[in-house]
Amino acid sequence: MSGQDFQSEVALKVVGPPRWTPEPDPRVPPGDPATLLTINGDGAVSAFSGKVEYGQGIRNGFAMEIADELDIAVDSVRVVLGDTALVPQDRGTTGSASTRTVGIQLRRAAATARQTLIDLAATRLEVDSGALSTREGSVVFGGGSKSVRYADLLSGHTLTVAVPDEVTLKNVGDFRVMGKPSSRIDAVSRVTGSAKYAQDVVIPGMLYGKILRPPSYGATLRQIDTARAERIGGVVSIVQDGDFVGVVAEREDVAEYAIEAIRARWEESRDTASDWNLPALLKERAGESVALREEGSLQSGFASADRVLESTYYVPYISNAQMEPSASVARWDGDDLTVWCANRGPFAERDSLAEMFGIDPKRVRVIAAEIGGSFGTKSPSVSHEAARLAKAVDAPVRVSYDRAEEFGWSTVRPAATFEIKSGVDVDGKIVSWDYAAFHAGENAFRGQRGADTPYDVDNVRISVAASESPLQAGSYRSLGGATNHFARELHMDEIAISMGIDPLEFRLRNLSHERLRGCLTAAAEAFGWESREKRPGVGYGIAIGYDAGSFTAQIVEVAVENQEARVTRVTVGFDCGLVVNPDGARNQIEGSIVMGMGTALWEAVEFDGGRILNDGFARYRVPRITDTPEIEVVFTGGDDVPSSGAGEPGIVPIAAAIANAVRDATGTAIEELPIVPRL
């Protein structure tokens, strides 16, 4: 659907800045205002955002926020996401930022529309606007004795209004929808299969492409023979550009068969990095460290300590392992390119494609389909491949990864090594903290998230370094947050045990952060930490965390038997400020916990010299429905605090809490993941 289709019947349009930024950036040109919200002549409301929906429920959350501000039903709001021809520019669906950034932006747009409708009604009814209110899609006067429907007010109008600097939003006490459970507006389409994912996109004249993959990372194509593939019926073209080789065929199975028929000789990299020697290599190959915080004097802090502890921790590469493998359809219309895909950052993909082909980004349209999971991957590579093949054959081309391609050629969560040295005084107060992290990948920023300690300590140094990565490291739920928390929270238990102090008491003794303390005490009370019963093979672990502006504490019960660890119970204290949809937030937290269980207990990418060894679910163990424990979530935030992220914070402490519980059950310290193979 084109932008003109949306605008043809628009009676009221609310516009805002051309792109969302956390604060004004003088380097960003002003550009034309972006459409945030429209109301058609029949009263239908549409909202527009550059975010995408991949299961986190933002479409429903946005609809709830707009419905409350406009006093309309949630299911009457149409939310348009991720189409670069229609929506405001956005940096992508990352950092659990949708509700805390775009959500408030759309609330402001809806409140602006509400005030505009009230002003129109005041003119029609010849009353003061202050005497009017809104209810169920109408402006009402005199307690409801007179009312005018939005559609009637807008009849004959074509208005465009900008969101002012100062907007009056509804008070929490006036919410009818937010803060209450709400069924998802897209639930039926997902359950019935009518929701269209990237794998479902079919357009007229579409052909199918497959890519010749090297045997390992870093391999260089030295010789190729495509004669057999060219003779296969249904093959349209063999496309080669350097090491890029693809087949375009009339059917996908034909393209797959043709790829297998190509004879290629590769020169593989001599990198000897493997999963077994990577922990040491990460430090050896590290670049310059970035100091995130240096305060006080480590030397004097350690000199005054009653006890000094040093530990090294390691987490392996983790596959994003999303349910839906990547897919993309690309179509060229002259010099204009349209791509249907499942990327979490449509505008970044648009710009990447434009740069690749040397064209103006305005000539590229990216349409994000429904997305069956991402967690940080869904890179533009599949769209690049589809677009290259489509240009070569001058026809629409679909490229879809199989599971082995997804495991082998998508990005993975960076492996990391951590070195921590701590000093604690006789009263159990941390007096010195020296933390060094070495995260795989060129981007040191990914490793910085969650590296700083929330605990009280005067003498502290936090440093993070990026290390040369033998695999394609990329984003993952919480970036470095979960890995940094794993190391820190394990070390907190190490100190507590060495001092003979209860892990909960030790954390509270060193934690003045009010919101984290609230999460911790609420979780402990709900779990019954003080009354927990020590039983053979049963352990209890605790960890706290922060991410995306939110705070959490988690307490875990595990049962260890026959070299297996089973998580039986998790209690969560969670503070994300104002909770828009309790069911949606709880679902995100529960999903994060189950996902984090996998990273703690089983998951690890096995590789040798650039070759992925476990490139399917038969060898890559993820949590199953039978592994899901009892999960209780206690929200501790205040309604007067702006909403913050709920999609990622739940994963940051769970691996540490599980590892601490396994140690409690077995008496053996856990220093690396995954846990189960090491029991």
C-alpha positions as CSV (number, residue, x, y, z in Angstrom):
1,M,0.0,0.0,0.0
2,S,1.4,3.4,-0.9
3,G,1.6,6.5,1.2
4,Q,-1.0,8.1,-1.1
5,D,-3.4,5.3,-0.2
6,F,-3.1,6.2,3.5
7,Q,-3.5,9.9,2.9
8,S,-6.4,9.9,0.5
9,E,-9.1,10.0,3.1
10,V,-7.2,11.6,6.0
11,A,-9.1,14.3,7.7
12,L,-6.7,15.0,10.6
13,K,-2.9,14.3,10.4
14,V,-0.6,14.8,13.4
15,V,3.0,15.3,12.5
16,G,6.3,15.4,14.4
17,P,10.1,15.4,13.8
18,P,11.2,13.5,10.7
19,R,13.1,11.1,12.9
20,W,13.1,10.2,16.6
21,T,16.2,11.2,18.6
22,P,16.6,11.1,22.4
23,E,17.5,14.8,22.2
24,P,17.9,17.4,19.5
25,D,20.9,16.7,17.3
26,P,22.2,19.7,15.3
27,R,23.9,17.3,12.9
28,V,20.6,15.9,11.8
29,P,18.9,18.0,9.1
30,P,15.3,19.0,10.0
31,G,13.7,17.4,6.9
32,D,9.9,17.2,6.3
33,P,7.8,16.4,9.4
34,A,6.8,12.8,9.7
35,T,3.3,11.5,10.0
36,L,2.7,10.0,13.5
37,L,-1.1,9.6,13.5
38,T,-4.0,10.1,11.2
39,I,-7.8,10.1,11.6
40,N,-9.8,9.4,8.5
41,G,-13.2,11.0,7.7
42,D,-14.9,7.9,9.1
43,G,-13.0,8.2,12.4
44,A,-10.6,5.4,11.8
45,V,-7.2,6.0,13.5
46,S,-3.8,4.9,12.2
47,A,-0.5,5.3,13.9
48,F,2.9,5.1,12.3
49,S,6.3,4.0,13.7
50,G,9.6,2.9,12.3
51,K,9.8,0.1,14.9
52,V,8.9,-3.4,14.0
53,E,7.0,-6.2,15.7
54,Y,8.8,-9.4,16.3
55,G,6.8,-10.9,19.2
56,Q,7.5,-8.3,21.9
57,G,4.0,-6.8,21.6
58,I,4.8,-3.2,20.7
59,R,1.9,-3.0,18.2
60,N,-0.5,-3.7,21.1
61,G,1.3,-1.4,23.5
62,F,1.2,1.5,21.0
63,A,-2.5,0.9,20.4
64,M,-3.2,0.9,24.1
65,E,-1.4,4.2,24.6
66,I,-3.2,5.8,21.7
67,A,-6.6,4.4,22.7
68,D,-6.3,5.8,26.2
69,E,-5.3,9.3,25.0
70,L,-8.0,9.4,22.4
71,D,-10.7,7.6,24.4
72,I,-11.3,4.9,21.7
73,A,-11.2,1.1,21.7
74,V,-7.8,-0.6,21.4
75,D,-8.8,-2.8,18.5
76,S,-9.9,0.3,16.5
77,V,-6.3,1.6,16.2
78,R,-4.4,0.5,13.2
79,V,-0.6,0.5,13.8
80,V,1.6,0.7,10.8
81,L,5.2,-0.5,11.4
82,G,8.5,-0.7,9.6
83,D,7.6,0.5,6.1
84,T,10.2,3.1,5.1
85,A,7.8,4.7,2.6
86,L,5.2,5.4,5.3
87,V,6.7,5.7,8.8
88,P,9.1,8.1,10.6
89,Q,12.7,7.3,10.4
90,D,13.9,5.2,13.3
91,R,17.3,3.7,14.4
92,G,15.7,0.3,14.7
93,T,14.0,-1.9,17.2
94,T,16.8,-2.3,19.7
95,G,17.6,-1.6,23.3
96,S,14.0,-2.2,24.6
97,A,13.4,1.3,23.5
98,S,10.0,1.1,21.8
99,T,7.7,1.9,24.7
100,R,10.0,4.4,26.4
101,T,10.6,6.4,23.2
102,V,8.1,5.9,20.5
103,G,5.3,5.0,22.9
104,I,5.5,8.4,24.6
105,Q,5.8,10.1,21.1
106,L,2.6,8.4,20.0
107,R,0.9,9.4,23.2
108,R,1.8,13.0,22.6
109,A,0.5,12.7,19.1
110,A,-2.8,11.2,20.3
111,A,-3.2,13.9,23.0
112,T,-2.6,16.5,20.3
113,A,-5.3,15.0,18.2
114,R,-7.7,14.9,21.2
115,Q,-7.2,18.6,21.9
116,T,-7.7,19.4,18.2
117,L,-11.0,17.5,18.2
118,I,-12.1,19.3,21.4
119,D,-11.3,22.7,19.8
120,L,-13.4,21.8,16.8
121,A,-16.3,20.7,19.0
122,A,-16.0,23.9,21.0
123,T,-16.5,25.9,17.8
124,R,-19.4,23.8,16.7
125,L,-21.2,23.7,20.0
126,E,-20.3,27.3,20.8
127,V,-18.9,26.5,24.2
128,D,-15.6,26.9,26.0
129,S,-13.2,24.0,25.2
130,G,-12.5,23.7,28.9
131,A,-16.1,22.4,29.4
132,L,-15.6,19.5,27.0
133,S,-14.1,16.1,27.4
134,T,-13.9,12.9,25.3
135,R,-15.5,9.6,25.7
136,E,-15.8,6.5,23.4
137,G,-14.8,8.3,20.2
138,S,-16.9,11.4,20.8
139,V,-16.4,14.9,22.3
140,V,-19.0,15.3,25.1
141,F,-20.5,18.3,26.9
142,G,-22.5,18.7,30.1
143,G,-21.8,15.3,31.5
144,G,-22.8,13.7,28.2
145,S,-26.0,15.7,27.4
146,K,-24.4,16.7,24.2
147,S,-21.9,14.8,22.1
148,V,-20.3,14.9,18.7
149,R,-18.6,11.9,17.1
150,Y,-15.0,12.4,15.9
151,A,-16.1,11.4,12.4
152,D,-18.8,14.1,12.4
153,L,-16.4,16.7,13.7
154,L,-13.8,15.9,11.0
155,S,-16.3,15.8,8.1
156,G,-15.2,18.2,5.4
157,H,-11.9,18.9,7.1
158,T,-8.3,18.3,6.0
159,L,-6.2,19.3,8.9
160,T,-2.5,18.9,9.6
161,V,-1.3,19.8,13.1
162,A,2.2,19.5,14.7
163,V,2.8,18.1,18.1
164,P,3.6,21.1,20.3
165,D,6.5,21.3,22.7
166,E,4.1,21.2,25.6
167,V,1.4,18.5,25.5
168,T,-1.0,17.7,28.3
169,L,-1.1,13.9,28.7
170,K,-3.7,12.0,30.7
171,N,-3.1,11.3,34.4
172,V,-2.6,7.7,35.5
173,G,-5.9,7.9,37.4
174,D,-7.7,8.6,34.1
175,F,-6.4,5.5,32.2
176,R,-9.0,3.1,31.1
177,V,-6.7,0.8,29.2
178,M,-3.0,1.2,30.3
179,G,-2.0,-0.7,33.3
180,K,-4.6,-3.4,32.8
181,P,-4.3,-6.7,31.0
182,S,-5.1,-6.5,27.3
183,S,-5.5,-9.1,24.6
184,R,-3.1,-8.5,21.7
185,I,-4.7,-6.9,18.6
186,D,-2.6,-9.2,16.4
187,A,-3.3,-12.4,18.3
188,V,-5.9,-13.9,15.9
189,S,-3.8,-13.3,12.8
190,R,-0.8,-15.0,14.3
191,V,-2.7,-17.9,15.7
192,T,-4.7,-18.5,12.4
193,G,-1.6,-18.1,10.2
194,S,-2.9,-15.1,8.3
195,A,-0.1,-12.9,9.5
196,K,2.4,-12.6,6.7
197,Y,6.1,-13.2,7.6
198,A,9.0,-12.7,5.3
199,Q,9.0,-16.4,4.4
200,D,5.4,-15.9,3.2
201,V,6.0,-13.0,0.8
202,V,5.2,-14.0,-2.8
203,I,4.9,-11.4,-5.6
204,P,4.2,-11.8,-9.3
205,G,7.1,-13.1,-11.5
206,M,9.2,-14.0,-8.4
207,L,12.1,-16.3,-8.9
208,Y,14.1,-18.2,-6.2
209,G,17.8,-17.7,-5.3
210,K,20.3,-19.7,-3.4
211,I,23.8,-18.7,-2.4
212,L,27.0,-20.9,-2.7
213,R,28.4,-20.8,0.9
214,P,32.1,-21.3,1.7
215,P,33.0,-24.2,3.9
216,S,34.2,-21.9,6.7
217,Y,34.6,-18.2,7.8
218,G,37.4,-16.5,5.9
219,A,37.5,-19.0,3.0
220,T,38.5,-17.6,-0.4
221,L,37.1,-19.0,-3.7
222,R,39.9,-20.2,-5.9
223,Q,38.2,-22.3,-8.6
224,I,34.7,-22.9,-9.7
225,D,32.9,-25.1,-12.3
226,T,29.2,-24.3,-12.9
227,A,28.7,-26.4,-16.0
228,R,26.6,-29.1,-14.4
229,A,24.4,-26.5,-12.6
230,E,23.8,-24.7,-15.9
231,R,22.3,-27.8,-17.5
232,I,19.6,-28.3,-14.9
233,G,16.1,-27.6,-16.1
234,G,14.5,-24.6,-14.4
235,V,17.8,-22.8,-13.7
236,V,17.5,-19.2,-15.0
237,S,21.0,-17.9,-14.2
238,I,24.2,-18.5,-12.4
239,V,25.4,-15.2,-11.0
240,Q,29.1,-14.7,-10.0
241,D,30.8,-11.6,-8.7
242,G,34.1,-12.4,-7.1
243,D,33.4,-14.8,-4.2
244,F,29.7,-14.2,-4.4
245,V,28.0,-17.0,-6.4
246,G,24.3,-17.5,-6.6
247,V,21.8,-19.5,-8.5
248,V,18.4,-18.1,-9.7
249,A,15.8,-20.7,-10.6
250,E,12.1,-21.0,-11.2
251,R,11.6,-23.1,-8.1
252,E,13.4,-23.1,-4.7
253,D,14.2,-26.9,-4.9
254,V,15.8,-26.4,-8.3
255,A,18.0,-23.6,-7.0
256,E,19.1,-25.8,-4.1
257,Y,19.9,-28.7,-6.4
258,A,21.8,-26.5,-8.7
259,I,23.9,-25.1,-5.8
260,E,24.8,-28.6,-4.9
261,A,25.9,-29.3,-8.5
262,I,28.5,-26.5,-8.5
263,R,32.0,-27.6,-8.0
264,A,34.1,-25.1,-6.1
265,R,37.6,-25.1,-4.5
266,W,38.2,-22.9,-1.6
267,E,41.3,-21.7,0.2
268,E,40.4,-21.8,3.9
269,S,41.7,-19.5,6.6
270,R,44.5,-20.8,8.8
271,D,43.0,-19.4,11.9
272,T,43.3,-22.0,14.6
273,A,40.7,-20.5,16.9
274,S,38.3,-23.1,18.2
275,D,35.7,-23.2,21.0
276,W,38.2,-25.0,23.3
277,N,41.0,-22.4,23.1
278,L,38.9,-19.2,22.7
279,P,38.9,-18.1,26.3
280,A,42.6,-17.4,26.3
281,L,42.6,-16.1,22.8
282,L,40.1,-13.4,23.6
283,K,42.6,-11.7,26.0
284,E,45.6,-12.3,23.7
285,R,43.8,-10.8,20.7
286,A,42.2,-7.9,22.6
287,G,42.6,-4.3,21.3
288,E,43.0,-1.3,23.5
289,S,40.8,-1.3,26.6
290,V,38.1,1.4,27.1
291,A,38.0,2.7,30.6
292,L,34.3,3.1,31.5
293,R,34.9,4.3,35.1
294,E,38.0,4.9,37.3
295,E,37.4,6.4,40.7
296,G,39.4,6.4,43.9
297,S,42.6,4.4,44.3
298,L,42.6,0.6,43.7
299,Q,45.9,0.3,45.4
300,S,44.8,1.9,48.7
301,G,41.5,0.0,48.4
302,F,43.2,-3.4,48.2
303,A,45.7,-2.4,50.9
304,S,42.8,-1.8,53.3
305,A,40.9,-4.9,52.4
306,D,40.5,-7.8,54.9
307,R,40.2,-10.2,52.0
308,V,41.1,-10.0,48.3
309,L,39.6,-12.4,45.7
310,E,40.5,-12.9,42.0
311,S,38.4,-14.8,39.5
312,T,38.2,-15.4,35.7
313,Y,34.9,-16.1,34.0
314,Y,34.0,-17.1,30.4
315,V,30.9,-17.2,28.3
316,P,30.9,-18.8,24.8
317,Y,29.4,-17.7,21.5
318,I,25.6,-18.1,21.5
319,S,23.3,-18.5,18.5
320,N,20.4,-16.1,18.3
321,A,18.4,-19.3,17.3
322,Q,15.2,-17.4,16.4
323,M,12.3,-19.5,15.2
324,E,12.1,-17.9,11.8
325,P,15.1,-18.3,9.4
326,S,15.9,-15.1,7.4
327,A,14.2,-14.4,4.1
328,S,13.9,-11.5,1.7
329,V,12.3,-10.7,-1.6
330,A,13.8,-8.0,-3.8
331,R,12.4,-6.3,-6.8
332,W,13.9,-3.6,-9.1
333,D,11.7,-1.1,-11.0
334,G,14.3,0.6,-13.1
335,D,16.6,2.3,-10.5
336,D,14.1,1.9,-7.7
337,L,14.4,-1.1,-5.3
338,T,11.8,-2.6,-3.0
339,V,12.7,-5.2,-0.5
340,W,10.4,-7.2,1.7
341,C,12.3,-8.6,4.7
342,A,12.4,-9.3,8.4
343,N,15.0,-6.8,9.5
344,R,14.6,-5.2,12.9
345,G,16.0,-1.9,11.5
346,P,14.3,-1.1,8.2
347,F,15.9,2.3,7.7
348,A,19.4,0.9,8.4
349,E,18.7,-1.8,5.9
350,R,17.5,0.8,3.4
351,D,20.7,2.9,3.8
352,S,22.8,-0.2,3.6
353,L,21.2,-1.3,0.3
354,A,21.5,2.3,-1.1
355,E,25.2,2.4,-0.3
356,M,25.7,-1.1,-1.7
357,F,24.2,-0.1,-5.1
358,G,25.3,3.5,-5.1
359,I,21.8,5.0,-5.2
360,D,19.9,7.6,-3.2
361,P,18.2,6.0,-0.1
362,K,15.0,7.6,-1.3
363,R,15.0,5.1,-4.2
364,V,15.0,2.2,-1.8
365,R,11.8,1.0,0.0
366,V,12.1,-1.6,2.8
367,I,8.9,-3.2,4.0
368,A,9.3,-5.1,7.2
369,A,7.0,-8.2,7.3
370,E,5.9,-9.8,10.5
371,I,9.0,-11.2,12.2
372,G,9.3,-14.6,13.9
373,G,12.0,-13.6,16.4
374,S,15.2,-11.6,16.1
375,F,17.0,-11.1,19.4
376,G,19.6,-8.9,17.6
377,T,20.2,-10.8,14.4
378,K,18.3,-10.6,11.1
379,S,21.2,-8.8,9.4
380,P,20.8,-7.1,6.0
381,S,22.9,-9.9,4.3
382,V,19.9,-11.8,3.0
383,S,18.4,-8.7,1.4
384,H,21.8,-7.8,-0.1
385,E,21.9,-11.2,-1.7
386,A,18.3,-11.1,-3.0
387,A,18.9,-7.6,-4.4
388,R,22.1,-8.6,-6.2
389,L,20.4,-11.6,-7.8
390,A,17.3,-9.6,-8.7
391,K,19.4,-6.9,-10.4
392,A,21.4,-9.6,-12.3
393,V,18.3,-11.3,-13.8
394,D,16.0,-8.2,-13.9
395,A,13.2,-10.0,-12.0
396,P,12.0,-10.3,-8.4
397,V,14.1,-12.8,-6.5
398,R,13.5,-14.5,-3.1
399,V,16.3,-15.7,-1.0
400,S,15.5,-17.8,2.1
401,Y,18.0,-19.3,4.5
402,D,17.6,-22.9,5.6
403,R,18.4,-23.7,9.3
404,A,22.0,-24.6,8.6
405,E,22.6,-21.2,6.8
406,E,20.9,-19.4,9.7
407,F,23.1,-21.0,12.3
408,G,26.2,-20.8,10.1
409,W,26.0,-17.3,8.6
410,S,24.0,-15.1,10.8
411,T,25.6,-13.2,13.7
412,V,26.2,-14.8,17.1
413,R,26.3,-13.4,20.6
414,P,30.0,-12.5,21.3
415,A,32.0,-14.8,23.5
416,A,33.7,-13.0,26.4
417,T,36.3,-13.5,29.1
418,F,36.2,-11.5,32.4
419,E,38.8,-10.9,35.0
420,I,37.6,-9.6,38.4
421,K,39.7,-8.6,41.4
422,S,37.8,-7.5,44.5
423,G,38.6,-6.4,48.0
424,V,36.2,-6.5,50.9
425,D,36.6,-5.3,54.5
426,V,35.9,-7.2,57.7
427,D,32.3,-5.8,57.7
428,G,31.5,-7.3,54.3
429,K,31.7,-4.0,52.5
430,I,33.4,-3.9,49.0
431,V,36.3,-1.5,49.2
432,S,37.9,-2.2,45.8
433,W,36.7,-3.5,42.5
434,D,38.8,-4.0,39.4
435,Y,36.8,-5.4,36.4
436,A,38.2,-6.1,32.9
437,A,36.1,-7.7,30.1
438,F,37.3,-8.9,26.7
439,H,34.4,-9.3,24.3
440,A,34.7,-10.9,20.9
441,G,34.0,-8.5,18.0
442,E,35.2,-5.2,16.5
443,N,32.5,-3.2,18.3
444,A,33.6,-2.5,21.9
445,F,30.3,-0.7,22.6
446,R,28.5,-4.1,22.7
447,G,30.6,-5.2,25.6
448,Q,30.1,-2.0,27.6
449,R,26.4,-2.5,28.3
450,G,26.0,-3.7,31.9
451,A,29.7,-3.7,32.7
452,D,29.5,-1.0,35.4
453,T,28.7,-2.2,38.9
454,P,25.6,-0.9,40.6
455,Y,27.1,-1.8,44.0
456,D,28.6,0.8,46.3
457,V,32.4,0.9,46.0
458,D,34.7,3.9,46.2
459,N,37.8,2.5,44.5
460,V,36.8,1.1,41.2
461,R,38.0,0.5,37.7
462,I,35.8,-0.8,34.9
463,S,37.4,-1.5,31.5
464,V,36.2,-3.3,28.4
465,A,38.1,-4.4,25.3
466,A,37.1,-5.7,21.9
467,S,38.9,-8.8,20.8
468,E,39.4,-10.2,17.3
469,S,36.6,-12.6,16.6
470,P,36.9,-15.8,14.5
471,L,33.1,-15.8,14.1
472,Q,30.7,-13.1,13.0
473,A,29.8,-11.5,16.3
474,G,26.8,-9.3,16.5
475,S,23.9,-8.1,18.6
476,Y,22.0,-10.3,21.0
477,R,19.3,-9.6,23.5
478,S,20.8,-7.0,25.9
479,L,24.1,-6.9,24.0
480,G,26.8,-7.4,26.6
481,G,24.4,-6.9,29.5
482,A,23.7,-10.6,30.2
483,T,27.4,-11.6,29.9
484,N,28.7,-8.8,32.1
485,H,26.0,-9.5,34.7
486,F,27.0,-13.2,34.7
487,A,30.6,-12.4,35.7
488,R,29.7,-9.7,38.3
489,E,26.9,-11.6,40.0
490,L,28.9,-14.8,40.2
491,H,31.7,-12.9,41.8
492,M,29.3,-11.3,44.3
493,D,28.4,-14.8,45.5
494,E,32.1,-15.8,45.6
495,I,32.8,-12.9,48.0
496,A,29.7,-13.6,50.1
497,I,30.5,-17.3,50.5
498,S,34.1,-16.6,51.3
499,M,32.9,-14.2,54.0
500,G,30.2,-16.5,55.4
501,I,27.5,-13.9,54.6
502,D,24.1,-14.8,53.1
503,P,24.1,-13.7,49.4
504,L,21.0,-11.6,49.9
505,E,22.3,-9.9,52.9
506,F,25.7,-9.3,51.2
507,R,24.0,-7.6,48.3
508,L,21.8,-5.4,50.4
509,R,24.8,-4.5,52.5
510,N,26.6,-3.1,49.4
511,L,23.6,-1.7,47.6
512,S,22.1,1.7,48.1
513,H,20.3,2.0,44.7
514,E,16.7,2.4,45.8
515,R,15.0,0.8,42.8
516,L,17.3,-2.2,42.8
517,R,16.8,-2.6,46.5
518,G,13.1,-2.5,45.9
519,C,13.3,-5.3,43.3
520,L,15.6,-7.4,45.6
521,T,13.5,-7.2,48.7
522,A,10.2,-7.8,46.8
523,A,11.6,-10.9,45.1
524,A,13.1,-12.2,48.3
525,E,9.7,-11.8,50.1
526,A,7.7,-13.3,47.3
527,F,10.1,-16.3,47.0
528,G,10.4,-16.8,50.8
529,W,14.2,-16.5,50.8
530,E,14.5,-16.4,54.6
531,S,12.4,-19.6,55.0
532,R,14.0,-21.6,52.1
533,E,14.6,-25.2,53.0
534,K,18.0,-26.8,52.4
535,R,17.6,-30.2,50.7
536,P,20.1,-32.5,49.0
537,G,20.5,-31.7,45.4
538,V,18.5,-28.5,45.6
539,G,20.1,-25.1,45.5
540,Y,19.0,-21.4,45.6
541,G,20.6,-18.6,43.7
542,I,20.1,-14.8,43.5
543,A,21.2,-12.1,41.1
544,I,20.3,-8.5,40.3
545,G,20.5,-6.6,37.1
546,Y,19.8,-3.4,35.2
547,D,19.2,-2.7,31.5
548,A,17.3,-0.4,29.2
549,G,16.4,1.9,32.1
550,S,14.8,-0.9,34.1
551,F,15.9,-2.9,37.2
552,T,15.4,-6.4,38.3
553,A,16.3,-9.1,40.8
554,Q,15.8,-12.8,40.3
555,I,15.8,-15.7,42.7
556,V,16.1,-19.2,41.4
557,E,15.5,-22.8,42.7
558,V,17.3,-25.6,40.9
559,A,17.4,-29.3,41.3
560,V,20.6,-31.1,40.4
561,E,20.5,-34.8,39.7
562,N,22.4,-37.3,37.5
563,Q,24.5,-34.4,36.1
564,E,21.5,-32.5,35.0
565,A,20.3,-29.1,36.4
566,R,16.6,-28.4,36.3
567,V,15.3,-24.9,37.1
568,T,12.1,-25.5,39.1
569,R,11.2,-22.0,40.2
570,V,12.0,-18.3,39.4
571,T,10.8,-15.3,41.3
572,V,11.4,-11.9,39.7
573,G,11.2,-8.3,41.1
574,F,10.9,-6.0,38.2
575,D,10.9,-2.2,38.0
576,C,10.1,-0.7,34.5
577,G,8.2,2.3,35.8
578,L,4.7,2.7,34.4
579,V,3.6,-0.7,33.1
580,V,1.5,-0.1,30.0
581,N,0.3,-3.7,29.5
582,P,1.0,-6.0,32.5
583,D,0.4,-9.2,30.4
584,G,2.7,-8.0,27.7
585,A,5.5,-7.0,30.1
586,R,5.1,-10.3,32.0
587,N,5.3,-12.2,28.8
588,Q,8.6,-10.4,27.8
589,I,10.1,-11.1,31.2
590,E,9.1,-14.8,31.2
591,G,10.5,-15.1,27.6
592,S,13.8,-13.5,28.6
593,I,14.1,-15.9,31.6
594,V,13.5,-19.0,29.5
595,M,15.9,-17.7,26.8
596,G,18.5,-17.0,29.5
597,M,18.1,-20.5,30.9
598,G,19.3,-21.8,27.5
599,T,22.4,-19.7,27.6
600,A,23.1,-20.8,31.2
601,L,22.5,-24.5,30.9
602,W,23.1,-25.8,27.4
603,E,23.7,-23.3,24.6
604,A,27.1,-22.8,23.0
605,V,28.3,-22.5,19.4
606,E,30.8,-25.3,18.7
607,F,33.4,-24.4,16.0
608,D,36.8,-25.3,14.8
609,G,38.9,-23.2,12.6
610,G,35.9,-21.2,11.3
611,R,33.6,-24.2,10.8
612,I,30.4,-24.3,12.7
613,L,29.9,-27.8,14.0
614,N,26.4,-27.6,15.5
615,D,24.4,-25.9,12.8
616,G,21.0,-27.3,13.7
617,F,18.7,-27.8,16.6
618,A,19.6,-31.5,16.6
619,R,23.0,-30.5,18.1
620,Y,22.2,-27.0,19.4
621,R,20.1,-27.5,22.6
622,V,17.6,-24.8,23.4
623,P,15.1,-24.7,26.2
624,R,12.0,-26.8,25.6
625,I,8.5,-26.4,26.9
626,T,9.2,-29.2,29.4
627,D,12.1,-27.1,30.8
628,T,9.9,-24.1,31.7
629,P,9.8,-23.5,35.4
630,E,7.2,-21.8,37.6
631,I,7.8,-18.1,37.1
632,E,6.4,-15.4,39.3
633,V,6.8,-11.7,38.4
634,V,6.4,-8.9,40.9
635,F,6.2,-5.4,39.5
636,T,7.8,-2.9,41.9
637,G,7.8,0.3,39.8
638,G,5.8,3.4,40.4
639,D,3.1,4.6,38.0
640,D,4.6,8.1,38.3
641,V,7.9,6.9,36.7
642,P,8.0,7.0,32.9
643,S,7.9,3.5,31.2
644,S,11.3,1.9,30.5
645,G,12.3,-1.3,28.7
646,A,10.8,-4.8,29.5
647,G,12.1,-6.8,26.5
648,E,15.7,-7.3,27.6
649,P,16.3,-6.6,31.3
650,G,14.8,-10.0,32.3
651,I,17.7,-11.9,30.6
652,V,20.6,-10.1,32.3
653,P,20.7,-11.8,35.7
654,I,19.2,-15.2,35.1
655,A,22.3,-17.1,34.0
656,A,24.1,-15.9,37.1
657,A,21.2,-16.7,39.4
658,I,21.1,-20.2,38.0
659,A,24.8,-20.7,38.3
660,N,24.7,-19.5,41.9
661,A,21.9,-21.9,42.6
662,V,23.8,-24.8,41.1
663,R,26.8,-23.9,43.2
664,D,24.6,-23.8,46.3
665,A,23.3,-27.3,45.4
666,T,26.7,-28.9,44.5
667,G,29.3,-26.9,46.4
668,T,31.2,-26.4,43.2
669,A,31.9,-22.9,41.8
670,I,30.7,-22.2,38.3
671,E,33.1,-20.0,36.3
672,E,32.0,-20.6,32.7
673,L,28.9,-21.5,30.6
674,P,27.1,-23.6,29.7
675,I,26.7,-25.4,33.1
676,V,25.2,-28.8,32.3
677,P,28.1,-30.2,30.3
678,R,30.4,-29.3,33.2
679,L,28.4,-30.9,36.0
